[in-house]
Amino acid sequence: MSTPTGWTRRDLLVHLGRTAGAASMYQAMAALGIVAIPAAYAGAPQLPGGSGAGKKVVIIGAGIAGLTAALELGKAGYECMILEATGHVGGRNLTVRRGDVLTEYDSQQTCDFDDAPHLYFNAGPARIPYHHTALLAYCRELGVALEPFVNDNHAGYLHNSKAFGGKPQRQHKILTDTHGSIAELLAKAINKDALEQSLTREDADKLLEMVKTFGDLDKDYRYRGSNRAGTADGDGILTSPNGVGPIRIPTKELVDSGLWQWLQFPNSWDMNATMMQPTGGMDMIVKGFEKALGNRILRNAPVTKITNVEKGVTIAYKDQGKTKVVKADFCINSAPTHLVGGIDNNFSSRYRTALKDGAEWGKLFKIAFQAKRRFWEEDAQIYGGISWTDQDILQVWYPPHGFHQAKGIMLGSYQWDPKKGEAWGKLKPAARLAKAIAEGEKIHPGYGGMVEKGMSVAWNKVPYMFGCAPEWTPEARNQHYPVLVQAEGAHYMVGDQISFHGGWQEGAIRSAHRAIDDIAKRVAA
């Protein structure tokens, strides 16, 4: 049955998931009684030392979930073996530097960025929210140095090719005028006693003072522009002693531009300040795990068969072209769910259906450019943060590190819309660079003359991935997630795909913790 708005529950939840993130969708599902609220996270499972002695666990995939499982189980004495299908450790935690090769099924790109510590491209995750406590705990444990990540910068631009003559607008201008317009409308409503049924006159006066401050209104509760948006002459240090603000954008023009929609991005839960990043690249986390795990990772060892047996599981895999079989007590599998069904197995039909019809895999696209000079800092005074556009590149990121260095790596596009991401992926790498440069010119005139080299990744074309940032529809979450979150015999699925935090390393870690805890309970029993 539809709601009075004409929306179904599914419409509401899908909209929430796409606009506010998986965490918001989960909270809504909990409020509607669709999912149960789990107990609060209490940290990594504390397994007794030696409790896993004599037990063997094969871990498929050396992504963050697989590395987490190996580290924690190893502390308790389990013998762990990680089988990684590629030569890369870290899964979608991928930092690209000079000499690295990005492989898609129909192309290869070799990174020719200059060789400098600050010149790198986080092709996968790039930021850590302050409330991703499990991931931050591992950074602390593994000695991974952190620094602030500038996610929200009001000096960045908002660009709609159909608004303001196609001229980019500073975020602080749009934000200030949006606040001012809303406050002015609210002040009018209060003064007309539109709220008299719920407010006394004294309350109304207090509310008027609040909205006056919120929107920087004048004494008549009119919004006429504000120096919060900058000054009329663009600088004002010498020529605007009274801090005169620029002329306001008319409310209709502001609303029609649609630029205000992007201002809400940093207000979503996973984008709240403060955000962090590992110093030197996101893969510093992977390097920390590798150092702790030693030689337990076997690279270039794709799994070809998984068989649950009476006591444990057998895993067949390729090693230098030869098929080998290993017997273990348990298997923890972090391979993408939509690919696991293609591996020979003896899973139940219900489990196979859940693997096939569960999470939908995103087609995220990123492109990075090396700039011959940091023009965003020198010319536009932008230090970190994001500019937005209605063009196919969607976002331009400015590096939140290496300030005032001669060169820098900027993100020339981050696109997560499935259709647009797929369209980007269909272009050859050189054509992607050319298109991104042409669109970047609309935000930064002369852009093409300032970028030197570029690298791109279409995650739906990366072997052994073929997708990124899994998402669940409400129906699939209700029907298939409960199947995959449980063990199938001695086999466990993990990863951000088996969490309510798809696309985040925190989800991968938490899913690994859940599997570890269940294994420990089974062994103890």
N, C-alpha and C positions, 0 to 999 in steps of 0.2 A: 504494500500500500504506500502511495506517495505521501510525502510531507506536504503541508500547505504551500510550500514554495515550488512544488513540482519535482523536487529532488528526492531520489531514493536514498537509502542508507549508503548504497554502493557509490552513488554520485558524490555524496558528501565526503566519504572516506577517500575515494580516489583523488578528489580535488585537494583535500588536506594533505595527502601524501605527496602530491606533486608540487604544491606550493609551500607547505610548511615543513615537509620532511617526514620520514618514517616515524620518528618519535612522536610527533603530533598526531599522526594517524593512529598510532598505538594507544595513546591516551584517549582518543575519541572512541576507539573500539572497546576499551576498558569501561568507559562511561556508559556505553550502550549495552554492556554485558556480553559482548561477543567473545572477549578473551578474559581470562582470569589475570589478576594482578599478582606477579610473582613476589617472593620475598625480596627485601632490599639486598643489593649486592654487598657482600661482606669481604671481598678480596679473593685472591687465588686460593684454591683448595689447599688445606694444610695436611698433606699426606704424611703419615709417620715414616721416619727414615727407615729404609730397609723393607718397607711393607710390600714393595713390588719385586723383591728378590726372586729370581727364578721365572719371572713372567716377561714375555716378549710382546712388544707392540710395534706393528708396522704402520707407519704414517705416510699417507699418500699426499704429496704436495708439500713443498717447502715455502708456503706462504706464511703469513703471520700466525694463522691458527695452528698450522702444523708445527711451526717453530715453538710456539707456546706450549703445545702438548708435549713435545720432546723435552723441553726444559723442565717442566714441572714433574713429569713422570720420571725423568732421569734423577731428579733429586731424591725420589723415593726408592730408587734401586731398580726400576724397570729397565730392561734392555730395549732401547728404541732404535729403529732404523727408518730413516726418511727417504722415500723414493720420489725424486723430482724429475718430471718428464723432460724438462729443458735444462739448459746450462745456467739458468738464472735462479738465484735464491731470493725469495721475498715475494713471489707472486705479483700482485698488482702494486706492491710497494717497489717502484722502479724509478731510480734516479739515473739520468742520462748525462754522461760527460764525454769529453773528447775521446774518440776511439771506440766508444760503445756502439753496438749495432742494434737497431730496432727492426724486428722482423715481423712482417705481415705475410699472409699466405701467398701474396702475389708480388711482394716487393721487399727490398731491404734498404735501410738507410744507415750510413755510417756517420756518426757525429763528428763534425769538424770544428766544433767550438774551440776557441783558444783554451789553452791549458792553464787554468787558474782556479783556485779553490772556490770562488764565488760564482763561477760560470757553470751552472748545472741546471737541468730541467727535471722537475718532479713530474714524470709522465702519469703517475698514479696519484695517491694521496699526497697532499701538500700542507695540511694544517691539522692541528690537534686542539679540539675544544678543551677548555679548562676542566670540564666535568667528565672527561673521558679518563676516569681515575685508574682503570686497569692498565691502559697503555702508558700513562704517565708513571705509574708505579714501576713498570718494566724499564722505562727510560732511566729512572733513578737506580734501579737494581743493576742494570747493565752499564751504567756510567755514560749514558748518552747525554751530551750537553745540549741544552735547550736555549732558545732565544724567542722573543716575541714575534708573532706573525701579524703583520698589519693587514687585517681583512677588510676593514671599513675605513675609508678615507674620504672625507667630504670634499677634498680638493679634486677628486676624480671627476670624470665626466659622465653625464647621462645624455644619450643621443638617440633621437628618433628622426629618421630621414624625412618624415612628413611634417615635423613640427619645428617651429622657429627657423624656418628656411633651411633646415638641415644642419643648423649650427649646433654643436655640442654645448650643453649647459653644465656649469659647475654644480656638483651635488649640493653644496651648501646653499646655493641660490634656490634650487627647487625645494629643498627641505624647509628652508625658512619661509618661503612664500606659501608652501602647503600648510605649515603650522599657522601662519598668519591668517590665511583664508578660512581655515576651519575655526579658528578662535573667533574671528569676526562674525561668522554665521552663528556660532553658539552665543556670543554676547548679544546679538540681536534677539535670539530666541528668549534669553533670560530677561532682557529688558521689556519684552512684550508679554512677560508673565506666562510664557508657554510652559514653564516648569512649575507654576505656582502650586499645583496640587501636591508636589513632593518637597517643595522648598519654602521656608519662611523668607520674608524680605531680607532678614539678616543673613540667612544662608545664601540667598541670591547675590547679595553684595560681596560676600566672601568668594563666591564662585566667579563673579565678574572680575574680581581682582586677580584670581588665579588664571583665568583665561587671558586676561590682559597681559600678564607676565609671560604666560606660555607662548602667546603669539606676537609679543612685542607690539601691542596695539597702542594708539595714542589716547589722550584723555577722553576723547569722544568714542572710544572703543572701535575706532576705524583702523584698518591695517593699510599703511601707506608705504610699506617697504621697511627694511630693517638692516642695520649695519651687521647683523648676524650673517647676512648673505654676502658680506664684503662691503666695500665702500664704493660710492658712485664713480670715483675716478680709477677704481681698480687697485689702488695702493692706499692712499689716504694718510700716510704717515706725516707728510708735510703739507698736503693741500686740503685735507678734510679734518680740521681740528675738532669739529663737533661729531665726527664719525657719521656723516650723512650716508645713509644706505642707498643702494640703487633703486630705481623705480620698480615697483612691484609688477609681477606678471599678472595680468587680469585672470580672475578665477576660472572663467570659461576656457581660456587658452591653456591654463595650467592643467585643468582636468582633461581637456581634449588631447593634450600631448602624451598622456599615459606614462610620463617619466616617473611619477610618484610611486608607481608599482614596485620599482626596483629599490626604493628606499626602505622597504620592509625586510629586505633580505637579511641584513645583519641582526634583525630582531628575532629571527627564528632560533630555536633552542640550540641547534648545533653550530650556529654562526655567531653566538654571543661572544663579546670580548670578555676575558682575555683569551686569545688563541696563541698556541705555541708552535714551534717548528724545531726539528733537530738542527743544530749548527752544522752546516756543510752538506745538507741534503737529507731527505727523508730516509734514505737507505742506511743512514748511520744506525738506525734501530736494527735493521737486518744484520749489519756487521757486528753489532753487539751480541745478537743471538748466535751468530756463526762462531764467534770467539768462545762463547760459553759452551756450545755444543760439540766443538771439535770435529772429529771425522765421522759423525753419525749421519751425514747427508750424502746420498749417492745421486749425482747429477746425471742427466741424459738417460734416465731409467723409466720410460713410460710403462705404466701398468697395463697388462693385456687381459687379465682374468682375476676375478675375485670369487672365492668359493667359501661359503660358510660350511664348516664341518662340525661333527658332533662336539668336539672340544676345541673350539677356536676357529681359525680361518687360514686359508692358503692364498697367497698372492703370487701370480705369475707376472714377470716383468722382463723388459729387454735391457741387457747390459752389454754394450759394445756389439750389438747385433745378435747376441745369443739370448735365448729364453732361459730364464732362471725361475725357480719356485722357492718361496720361503714360507715356512709355517710359523704362525704366531698365535698368541692367546687372544689378541684383539687387533682390530684395524681401525684407525682413525683416518677418515677420508676428507680432505679439504678441496678436492677437485670440484669444478663447477658442476652443480647438480644436473644441468642439461646435457653434460658430456658423460656423466657416470653411467647412464643407461646404455651408452654405446660400448661400454666395456663388458666383455663376456662375464656373466654372473649367474648365480642361482637364487637371486632375491625373489621374494613373493611378488605376485602380480600387483598387489596393493602398493608395495614399496616402489616398484618400477613405474607405476602410474604417477605416484607422487613426485618422483624424480623428473619425469617428463613434463608434467603439467603444473609443477609448483611455481617457483620463482620465475619471473620474466627478466631476462638479462638485458641491461642497458647497452646503448650504442654510443657511449661517450667518446668525444673527440677532443684532442688537445693539440695545439701547435705552439712552438716556442721559437723565438728569434733571438739571435745575438745582435745587439746594437753596437755600432761603432763608437757611440757616445751615449750617455744616459740623458737623452733629450727630455724625458719626462720630468727629471729632477731639475735640469738646467733651464729648460724653457717654460715648464708648467708648474714647477714647485710641487710635484707629486712624489711623495715618499711612501711607497707601498700602496696597497689598496687595489680597487677594481674600478674600471670604467665599463659602462653598459651601453649596448646599442641594439636596435631592432634588426640589424643585419645578421647574417648567418654566423658571424664570428661570436656573437652574443656578448662575450666578456673579453676585456683586455686586463691582464694582471701586471702590476708593477712589482719588481722584486723587493721584498722587505728585508734585504740584506745587501751587503756590498755598497752601502751608501757612499757616494762621491768617488767610487772607483772609476777608472777610465771607461770601462765597458760594463754591460750587464745583459742578463738573459730575461726577457720579458715574455709573458704568455700572450701570444697573438690571437688566441681563440680558446675558449672552453665552452663547448656546446654539448648539452645533454638531452636535448629533444631527440627522440628516437629517429624520426624521419630525417631531420637535418643532420644528425650524426651519421646516419647511413649514407646520405648524399655526399658528405665530406669524404667518407671512406671510399666511395667509388672513384674519386679523383686520384690521379697519380700524385705522388708526393710533391713533385715540382709544381703541378697545377694547384695544389692546396696552398703552397706558399704564395703563389701569385695572387690567388683569390683573397687570401687573408691580408696581404699587403694592400690590395686595392680597397678593401673595406676599411682597413686601419687608417688609410689616408683621410677618410671622412671625419675621423676623430683627431688625428694628428697630421695636419698638412705637411707634406714632405717626408712622410713616414718611410716610403720606399727607398729614399736615398739615405736613410739612417740605419736600416737593418742590413746585416751582412750575410747571415747564414740562418738556416732554420731546420727544425726537426718536427715531425708530427707523428701522432699515434691515433689510429682508429681501433679502439679496443675490441670491436666486434670482428676484427680481422686478424687478431693476434692468436697464433696457434696455441692450443691447449687452454685457451681462455674463451675466445669467441663471444665476448661480452664483458660487461663491467657493471658494478653497482646494481645488484639484483633487487627487484621490487616484487612485492606480493599484492595481488588484488585481494579484496576482502574475502571473496569466495575461496580462492586458493589458500589463503591463510587459514581459513576455517576448516577446509577439507583436507589439505595435504600437509600443512605445516606440522600438525600433531603427529603425523606418521613419520616424517623425517627427523623430528626432534628426538625420537626414541631410537634405541639401537635395533638394528635388524640382525638378530643373532649376535655375532661378535663384531659386527660392523657398525661404525658410527659416522654420520655425516656431520661436518663442522664447517666453520667459515662464517663470514658476515651474512651469507645466504640463509643460515640457520639461526637467525637472530631477528630482532626488531630494529636493527641498526645497519641495514644494507648499505654498502658503499663506504663503511667506516671500519677502521682497524679495531676499534673498540668492540664492535659486534663480533668480529672474528675471534678476538681473545676471549670474550665472555662465552662464546659457543664452545671453545676448546675447554674452558674451565668446567662447563657443565658435563662434557663427555668424560673428562678426567675424574670428576667427582663420582660419576656413575660407575666407572671402571673400578675405582677404589672400593666402592661399596660392594660390588660383585666379588672382588677378590677377597675382601674381608669376610664375606658371607660364606 
